Amino acid sequence: MTEGTTSAVETEAAAGADESLVARLEQKGDIAADYLEGLLDIADLDGDIDMDVEGDRALVSIVSDGNDRALQRLVGQDGEVLEALQELTRLAVHRETGERSRLMLDIAGFRARKREELAALGAEAAEQVRSTGEQVKLRPMTPFERKVVHDAVAAAGLRSESEGEEPQRCVVVLPA
């Protein structure tokens, strides 16, 4: 076989590895869902659990058919309670599987809305850098927020870096 070609065996092995990864992520999502359902019961809150797999992480969402205001208490101010619940959920998954989890938790669509806002912020900062030729330093952000901004800046064709120490770590968008 020549360099750069892939054999049927290698292709099949890669497909099996992908299926294995998806199965492990689905298992982590199931563990997280059970943990979160228990928390919802304790807090006497109504919510449905949705699970998905995106890339190399499980996505778990708590949604409500009716009033999301009750679930907003689980989001907290600027997502602080959501971040804490995500870490607790990751710990619950780790306890069951023995593996570190990169699980992402969303409650009442908070992260989805935040992702849209941050992607727009990253695109605007990239445009500002492109027009002025000078770097732009953004406000301090959580790791999730920084990742979304870095992705938006990269999609705009520029590069960015994180600088500073937590909790004051921020994104700096750099000229090309």
N, C-alpha and C positions, 0 to 999 in steps of 0.2 A: 504494500500500500504506500502511496506517495504522501509526502508531507502536505498537510493542509486538507486531506480528505478524512472523512469520518466513516468508520465502518458501521455496519448495521448493529453489531454488538455494542459499540460505544454509544450509538444513538439510543438503543434500547436501555442501556444502563443509565444514561442521563435522564430518560423519561421515567425510569423507575425511581431515581433519586428525587426527581421533581414530585412524583406521586407520594413518596415517603415524606418529603418536606411538608407537602400540603396536608397529609394525614396527621403529622405531628402538630402542625399549626391549628388544625381543626380540633384536635384533642385539647390543646391549650385553650382554645376558644370555648369548648364545652366546660372545662374546669372553671374558667372565668365566669361563664354564664351561671353556673350553679352557685358560685360564691356570691355573685351580684344579686341573684334571686333571693338568697338568704338575707342579704343586707336590705333589700327592698321590703321583704316580709317584716324584718325587725323594725324598720322605720315606718311601716304601715303606708307604703307608697305604691301606687299602681304604675306599672311600666312593663313594656315588653322588651325582650332581649333579642337583638338581631346580631348575627355573626357573619363575618366574611373573612376572606384571606386576600391580602394585597401584597404582592411581592414576597418578602420574607417575614411578614408579621401578620398576626391575627388582629382583626378589627372587631371590636365588640361595642355595640351601641345600645343604650337604654332609651327607648322611645315611648311616647304616650299617645293613646288614641284621642284623648281628650285634652285636658288642661295641662300644659307643660309647666305651669307656674309652680306646681308642687315639686317637679323634678329640678327646677332652678335652684332649689336649696342644695341639691347635690352638685351643682356647678360652682356655686359660691361667687364671690367677687373676683372678677378677672380669671375665673377658672381654677382658683386655688383649691377648692374642695375637690373638684374633678381631678386635679393633679394628684392629690393625696389618695383619692380612691383608686386611681390608676396604679399607683405604687403598691397599695395594699393588695389589689387584684393580682399584680405581677408577683408579689410575694406568695400569695395563695397558690398560684400556678407553679411557682418554683418549689414550694413545699411538696406539691403532689408529684411533680415530674423530675425534680432534681436538676432541671435545666433553667438557665436564665431566660426570661421572657421579654420580648420587645413589644408585647401586646399594646395596642392603642385603644383607649376607651373614649367614647363620645357619649354625652348625655344631652338629650333634647336638641341635638343638632348644633351644639355650641362649637365644637371643633370644626365642623364643616363650614359654618359661617366664618369662624376665625381664619380658617385656611384661605377662603376667598379674599378676605380683607388683607391678609398678609401677602398673598400673591400679588395683589394690586399694589401694595406698598413697595414690594421688591421691584416690580416693573417700573413704578414711578421713580424710585431711587436710581435704577439703571438708566432711565431716560435722562434724569438730571445729571448724572455722571457723564453720560454720552454728550450732552449739550454743553456742559461747563468744562469738562476735562479734569475735574477735581473730584477726589474721593468724597463719599458721603457716609457719615457715621450715624447709624440709627439708634433709637432708644434701647435700653437693656431689654432682653427678651429671654423667655424660657427656651430650653433646647428644642422643643417642638416648634416654637415660633421661628427660631433661627433657621431650622432646617427648611421650613416652607419658604422663607425669604431667600436663602441660598439657592434653592431650586428655581425660584422665579428669576433671580439674577442670572443664573446660568442659562435659563431658557431665553433670556434677552441677549445672550451672547457676551456677557461680561463675567468677571469673577468677583468673589467676595471672600472675606475672612471673618472669623469671630475673634474678638479681642476682649481682654479684661478678665476678671475673676467673677464667678458666681456670687451673688445674684445680679451683678452689674455687667455681665457679659453681653456684648452687643455685636451686631453685624456692621462691617465696614465694606461698602461697595467701592471697588477700585476701577480706575480707568483701564481701558484695553492696553 
